[in-house]
């Protein structure tokens, strides 16, 4: 399923699993979350360990990314008994911190399901207080323009968070989809161009969360 010029609801959850958690319980959480792809409202879902956590403020260990056609579908997913069961039985007992951000991705181009092996870079921005209304639009414009500067990005999505309860004050989010980790590394190695992009928004930011995640490849049958 692809979008040519449409919108989707992005839902990102970051988890901090307790340090001494039994690996089998972590696997059960990840499997339970990925199993929610069976729900009618879910266009795409992927959960697993974070590859790199670039935030100094938090030490998240796992991530969930999912997409929906509408806010109503996201709400129905959140309230679905299967979802509530996974959260109660597999997530809450082993997690000491959870952060969630939702936004409307306008003009989402490309597949709604990023291909397996794709690398995702998730960025959350907390803005300084008392900024005027035009600042958010300016920042979102800079984020949308990043794809033009970095040819390695397959898809970029950004927007303003509409679910503040679990977002820890972070109000703008973006998701960049790369073919793989190598392409993220190539972007990171272009320090001059990176600094140029950051300089445009640095004065508005109080703090930033950045995590990288690789969508797992399908499990191949053992030979």
NORWO-V129871 format. One record per pair of residues at least 24 apart in sequence whose C-alpha atoms are under 10 Angstrom apart, sorted by the first residue. I is the first residue (numbers start at 1). J is the second residue. Records with the same first field share a line. If there is no record, write none. Layout:
BEGIN
I=J ; J
END
This chain:
BEGIN
1=43 ; 44 ; 110 ; 111 ; 112 ; 113
2=108 ; 109 ; 110 ; 111 ; 112 ; 113 ; 114
3=107 ; 108 ; 109 ; 110 ; 111 ; 112
4=107 ; 108 ; 109 ; 110 ; 111
5=106 ; 107 ; 108 ; 109 ; 110
6=69 ; 105 ; 106 ; 107 ; 108 ; 109 ; 110
7=68 ; 69 ; 70 ; 104 ; 105 ; 106 ; 107 ; 108 ; 109 ; 112 ; 157
8=43 ; 66 ; 67 ; 68 ; 69 ; 70 ; 71 ; 103 ; 104 ; 105 ; 106 ; 107 ; 108 ; 112 ; 157
9=43 ; 66 ; 67 ; 68 ; 69 ; 70 ; 71 ; 72 ; 73 ; 74 ; 102 ; 103 ; 104 ; 105 ; 106 ; 157 ; 159
10=44 ; 65 ; 66 ; 67 ; 68 ; 69 ; 70 ; 71 ; 74 ; 101 ; 102 ; 103 ; 104 ; 105 ; 157 ; 158 ; 159 ; 161 ; 173 ; 174 ; 175
11=45 ; 64 ; 65 ; 66 ; 67 ; 68 ; 74 ; 100 ; 101 ; 102 ; 103 ; 104 ; 161 ; 163
12=45 ; 46 ; 47 ; 63 ; 64 ; 65 ; 66 ; 67 ; 99 ; 100 ; 101 ; 102 ; 103 ; 122 ; 167 ; 173 ; 175
13=47 ; 62 ; 63 ; 64 ; 65 ; 66 ; 98 ; 99 ; 100 ; 101 ; 102 ; 166 ; 167
14=47 ; 49 ; 50 ; 58 ; 59 ; 60 ; 61 ; 62 ; 63 ; 64 ; 65 ; 97 ; 98 ; 99 ; 100 ; 101 ; 167 ; 211
15=48 ; 49 ; 50 ; 59 ; 60 ; 61 ; 62 ; 63 ; 64 ; 91 ; 92 ; 94 ; 95 ; 96 ; 97 ; 98 ; 99 ; 100
16=58 ; 59 ; 60 ; 61 ; 62 ; 63 ; 91 ; 94 ; 95 ; 96 ; 97 ; 98 ; 99
17=49 ; 59 ; 60 ; 61 ; 62 ; 91 ; 92 ; 93 ; 94 ; 95 ; 96 ; 97 ; 98
18=60 ; 61 ; 93 ; 94 ; 95 ; 96 ; 97
19=61 ; 94 ; 95 ; 96
20=94
21=93 ; 94 ; 95
22=94
25=90 ; 91 ; 93 ; 94
26=62 ; 90 ; 91 ; 94 ; 95
27=90
28=86 ; 89 ; 90 ; 91
29=62 ; 86 ; 87 ; 89 ; 90 ; 91 ; 92 ; 93 ; 94 ; 95
30=62 ; 63 ; 64 ; 86 ; 90 ; 91
31=86 ; 90
32=82 ; 83 ; 85 ; 86 ; 87 ; 89 ; 90 ; 91
33=64 ; 82 ; 83 ; 86 ; 87 ; 90 ; 91
34=64 ; 65 ; 66
35=82 ; 83 ; 86
36=66 ; 77 ; 80 ; 82 ; 83 ; 86
37=66
38=82
39=76 ; 77 ; 80 ; 82 ; 83
40=68 ; 73 ; 76 ; 77
41=67 ; 68 ; 69 ; 70 ; 72 ; 73 ; 74 ; 75 ; 76 ; 77 ; 78 ; 80
42=66 ; 67 ; 68 ; 69 ; 73 ; 74 ; 76 ; 77
43=67 ; 68 ; 69 ; 73 ; 112 ; 113
44=68 ; 112 ; 113 ; 114
45=113 ; 114 ; 215
46=113 ; 114 ; 116 ; 213 ; 214 ; 215 ; 216
47=213 ; 214 ; 215 ; 216
48=213 ; 214 ; 215 ; 216
49=212 ; 213 ; 214 ; 215 ; 216
50=120 ; 211 ; 212 ; 213 ; 214 ; 215
51=119 ; 120 ; 121 ; 181 ; 211 ; 212 ; 213 ; 214
52=121 ; 210 ; 211 ; 212 ; 213 ; 214
53=121 ; 122 ; 209 ; 210 ; 211 ; 212 ; 213
54=123 ; 208 ; 209 ; 210 ; 211 ; 212
55=123 ; 124 ; 207 ; 208 ; 209 ; 210 ; 211
56=207 ; 208 ; 209 ; 210
57=207 ; 208 ; 209
58=97 ; 99 ; 209 ; 210
59=97 ; 209 ; 211
60=95 ; 96 ; 97 ; 98 ; 99 ; 209 ; 211
61=95 ; 97 ; 211
62=95 ; 98 ; 211 ; 213
63=98 ; 99 ; 100 ; 122 ; 211 ; 212 ; 213
64=100 ; 213
65=100 ; 120 ; 122 ; 175 ; 213 ; 215
66=102 ; 112 ; 113
67=102 ; 103 ; 104 ; 105 ; 112 ; 113
68=104 ; 112
69=104
70=104
71=102 ; 103 ; 104 ; 162
74=102
98=166 ; 167 ; 168
99=165 ; 166 ; 167 ; 168 ; 170
100=161 ; 163 ; 164 ; 165 ; 166 ; 167 ; 168 ; 170
101=160 ; 161 ; 162 ; 163 ; 164 ; 165 ; 166 ; 167 ; 168 ; 169 ; 170 ; 171 ; 172 ; 173
102=159 ; 160 ; 161 ; 162 ; 163 ; 164 ; 166 ; 167 ; 171 ; 172 ; 173
103=157 ; 158 ; 159 ; 160 ; 161 ; 162 ; 163 ; 171 ; 172 ; 173 ; 174
104=157 ; 158 ; 159 ; 160 ; 161 ; 162 ; 173
105=156 ; 157 ; 158 ; 159 ; 160 ; 173 ; 174 ; 175
106=157 ; 158 ; 159
107=156 ; 157 ; 158
108=155 ; 156 ; 157 ; 158
109=154 ; 155 ; 156 ; 157
110=154 ; 155 ; 156
111=154 ; 155
112=155
114=154 ; 155 ; 177 ; 178 ; 179 ; 215
115=177 ; 178 ; 179 ; 180 ; 215 ; 216 ; 217
116=179 ; 180 ; 214 ; 215 ; 216 ; 217 ; 218
117=178 ; 179 ; 180 ; 181 ; 213 ; 214 ; 215 ; 216 ; 217 ; 218
118=154 ; 177 ; 178 ; 179 ; 180 ; 181 ; 183 ; 213 ; 214 ; 215 ; 216 ; 217
119=153 ; 176 ; 177 ; 178 ; 179 ; 180 ; 181 ; 182 ; 183 ; 184 ; 212 ; 213 ; 214 ; 215 ; 216
120=153 ; 155 ; 156 ; 175 ; 176 ; 177 ; 178 ; 179 ; 180 ; 181 ; 184 ; 211 ; 212 ; 213 ; 214 ; 215
121=153 ; 156 ; 174 ; 175 ; 176 ; 177 ; 178 ; 181 ; 184 ; 210 ; 211 ; 212 ; 213 ; 214
122=157 ; 158 ; 173 ; 174 ; 175 ; 176 ; 177 ; 209 ; 210 ; 211 ; 212 ; 213
123=158 ; 170 ; 172 ; 173 ; 174 ; 175 ; 176 ; 208 ; 209 ; 210 ; 211 ; 212
124=158 ; 160 ; 161 ; 167 ; 169 ; 170 ; 171 ; 172 ; 173 ; 174 ; 175 ; 207 ; 208 ; 209 ; 210 ; 211
125=160 ; 161 ; 169 ; 170 ; 171 ; 172 ; 173 ; 174 ; 204 ; 205 ; 206 ; 207 ; 208 ; 209 ; 210
126=167 ; 168 ; 169 ; 170 ; 171 ; 172 ; 173 ; 204 ; 205 ; 206 ; 207 ; 208 ; 209
127=169 ; 170 ; 171 ; 172 ; 201 ; 202 ; 203 ; 204 ; 205 ; 206 ; 207 ; 208
128=203 ; 204 ; 205 ; 206 ; 207
129=204 ; 205 ; 206
131=204
135=201 ; 204
136=160 ; 171 ; 172 ; 201 ; 204
138=200 ; 201
139=172 ; 200 ; 201 ; 202 ; 204 ; 205
140=172 ; 173 ; 174 ; 201
142=197 ; 198 ; 200 ; 201
143=173 ; 174 ; 175 ; 176 ; 197 ; 198 ; 201
144=174 ; 176
145=197
146=176 ; 193 ; 194 ; 197
147=176
149=187 ; 193 ; 194 ; 197
150=183 ; 184 ; 186 ; 187 ; 190 ; 193 ; 194
151=178 ; 183 ; 187
152=176 ; 177 ; 178 ; 179 ; 180 ; 182 ; 183 ; 184 ; 185 ; 186 ; 187
153=177 ; 178 ; 179 ; 180 ; 183 ; 184 ; 187
154=178 ; 179 ; 183
155=179
169=207
170=206 ; 207 ; 208 ; 209
172=208
173=208 ; 209 ; 210
174=210
175=210 ; 211 ; 212
176=212
177=212 ; 213 ; 214
178=214
179=214
180=213 ; 214 ; 215
181=212 ; 213 ; 214
184=212
END
